[in-house]
Amino acid sequence: MSAAEIISAQQLDLLKELANIGVGNAVTSLSIMLSDQKIHMRVPEVRVTVLQDVPESLGDPEKAVAATYCQAESELFGLIVLFVLPLKSAENMVIKLMPGVSGELGEMERSVLMELGNIITGSYLSALSFMTGLTFNATPPSLAIDMAGAVFGSVIAETATEEDYLILLKTMVEIEEEEIEGSVLILPDSGSLPMLFDHLK
């Protein structure tokens, strides 16, 4: 069964609403973090895809990325939320967040990236809670810097199978008129995507 066969137009509209709420939450939180900088976010693409296709969906599987992710459990099922940036974009983001640094990802820069990822993933978890009525308890965020294929191979090995589906939200973050492209991925427990859709409203 293809992703197109398991998602209806109405479900796609619900995902777009989820994206809008998640972005709104993130902008509110990031505006506090970046009090003197202008920030805007948008989600130009929302879709459901097979997990094994994700590295190609994000570009070259050999391309280095920075991925912040957390696991969350609700009353009915668990999921993983990831915020993925090309490594160069992550370095540019750090420069925007910490003016004066080189962008090289040392300990402090990684901490800033984790805080950014925590805001983004937390914003989408809040949106999911709002739209499903479920409470999601999240683990502290983790940061992985590796090739895209290796990052998602690790996720597959630990949490799911290659045939599982996830929600992919292409995300554009604009800070002071510089736009940085990333992706938010929501991976429900194996086989539980239909349950997630049952509760979205």
C-alpha positions in Angstrom: 0.0 0.0 0.0 1.4 3.4 -1.0 1.3 6.5 1.2 -1.1 8.1 -1.2 -3.5 5.2 -0.6 -3.6 5.6 3.2 -4.2 9.3 3.4 -7.3 11.1 2.3 -7.7 14.7 1.2 -9.3 15.4 4.6 -6.4 13.8 6.5 -4.0 15.9 4.4 -5.9 19.0 5.5 -5.6 17.9 9.1 -1.8 17.6 8.7 -1.7 21.1 7.1 -3.6 22.4 10.1 -1.1 20.6 12.4 1.7 22.2 10.5 0.2 25.7 10.9 -0.3 25.2 14.7 3.2 23.8 15.1 4.8 26.7 13.2 2.8 29.2 15.2 3.9 27.6 18.5 7.5 27.6 17.3 7.6 31.2 16.1 6.2 32.3 19.5 8.9 30.5 21.4 11.7 31.4 19.0 10.7 35.1 19.1 11.4 35.0 22.9 14.8 33.3 22.2 15.6 35.8 19.4 14.2 38.9 21.0 16.1 41.3 18.7 15.8 39.4 15.4 12.9 39.0 13.0 11.7 35.4 12.5 9.3 33.8 10.2 8.5 30.1 9.5 6.4 28.3 6.9 5.7 24.7 5.8 5.6 24.6 2.0 5.2 20.8 1.8 3.3 18.2 4.0 3.1 14.6 3.1 3.1 11.0 4.4 6.0 8.8 3.2 7.6 5.5 3.8 10.4 5.6 6.3 12.9 3.9 3.9 12.4 6.7 1.4 13.2 9.6 3.8 16.9 10.0 3.1 16.2 10.4 -0.6 13.2 12.7 0.2 15.6 15.0 2.0 18.2 14.9 -0.8 21.5 13.0 -1.0 21.6 10.2 1.6 25.4 10.9 1.8 24.8 14.5 2.8 25.7 15.5 6.3 22.8 16.6 8.5 22.2 17.7 12.1 19.1 16.1 13.6 17.5 16.9 16.9 15.0 14.3 18.0 13.0 13.2 21.0 10.7 10.2 21.9 7.3 10.8 23.3 4.6 8.5 24.8 0.9 9.2 25.0 -1.9 7.2 26.5 -2.3 5.1 23.3 0.9 5.1 21.4 4.4 6.6 21.1 6.2 8.5 18.5 9.5 10.2 17.6 9.7 13.8 16.4 12.8 14.9 14.5 14.0 18.3 13.3 16.6 17.8 10.5 18.8 20.5 9.0 21.6 20.1 6.4 24.8 20.5 8.3 25.7 23.8 6.6 22.3 25.1 7.4 22.7 24.1 11.0 26.0 26.0 11.1 24.3 29.1 9.6 21.6 28.8 12.1 24.1 28.8 15.0 25.7 31.9 13.6 22.3 33.6 13.6 21.6 32.5 17.1 25.1 33.3 18.4 26.5 36.3 16.5 30.2 36.3 16.5 30.8 32.6 16.5 32.4 30.7 13.5 29.6 28.3 13.1 31.8 25.2 13.9 29.8 22.9 16.1 31.6 22.7 19.4 30.0 21.9 22.7 28.3 25.3 23.1 27.1 25.4 19.5 25.7 21.9 19.8 23.8 23.0 23.0 22.3 25.8 21.1 21.2 23.5 18.3 19.6 21.1 20.8 17.7 24.0 22.3 16.5 25.1 18.9 15.5 21.5 18.1 13.8 21.2 21.5 11.7 24.2 20.7 10.7 22.9 17.2 9.9 19.4 18.3 8.1 20.6 21.4 6.0 22.9 19.3 4.8 20.1 17.2 4.1 17.9 20.2 2.0 20.7 21.6 0.1 20.9 18.3 -0.4 17.1 18.4 -1.8 17.3 21.9 -4.1 20.1 21.0 -5.5 18.3 17.9 -5.7 14.8 19.4 -6.6 15.5 23.0 -3.7 13.2 24.0 -0.9 14.0 26.4 2.6 13.4 25.0 5.4 13.0 27.6 8.7 13.6 25.8 12.3 12.5 26.6 15.0 15.2 26.7 16.2 15.9 23.1 19.2 14.2 21.5 21.4 15.5 18.7 22.9 13.4 15.9 25.3 14.7 13.3 26.0 12.2 10.5 25.1 11.4 7.0 21.3 11.5 6.4 21.2 7.8 5.5 23.1 6.8 8.7 20.8 9.0 10.9 17.6 7.4 9.6 19.2 4.0 9.5 19.7 4.3 13.3 16.1 5.4 13.7 14.8 2.5 11.7 16.9 0.0 13.7 15.7 1.3 17.1 12.1 2.2 16.5 10.4 0.9 13.4 10.6 -1.0 10.2 11.5 0.3 6.8 7.9 -0.2 5.7 6.4 2.1 8.3 5.0 5.5 7.4 5.8 8.9 8.8 4.7 12.5 8.4 7.2 14.7 6.6 6.8 18.5 6.9 9.3 20.6 4.9 10.0 23.6 7.1 11.5 27.0 6.1 12.9 29.1 8.9 13.6 32.7 8.0 15.8 34.8 10.4 16.5 38.4 9.4 15.6 37.7 5.8 17.9 34.6 5.5 15.9 31.5 4.8 17.1 28.1 6.1 15.4 24.9 4.9 14.9 22.0 7.3 12.4 19.2 7.8 10.2 18.0 10.7 9.4 14.3 10.8 6.8 12.6 13.0 7.3 8.9 13.2 4.5 7.1 15.2 5.1 3.6 16.6 5.0 0.8 14.1 1.5 0.5 12.7 0.0 3.3 14.7 -0.3 6.0 12.1 -4.0 5.1 11.5 -4.6 5.6 15.2 -3.0 9.0 15.1 -5.4 10.0 12.3 -8.4 8.6 14.2 -7.7 11.2 16.9 -6.8 14.2 14.8 -9.6 16.7 14.8 
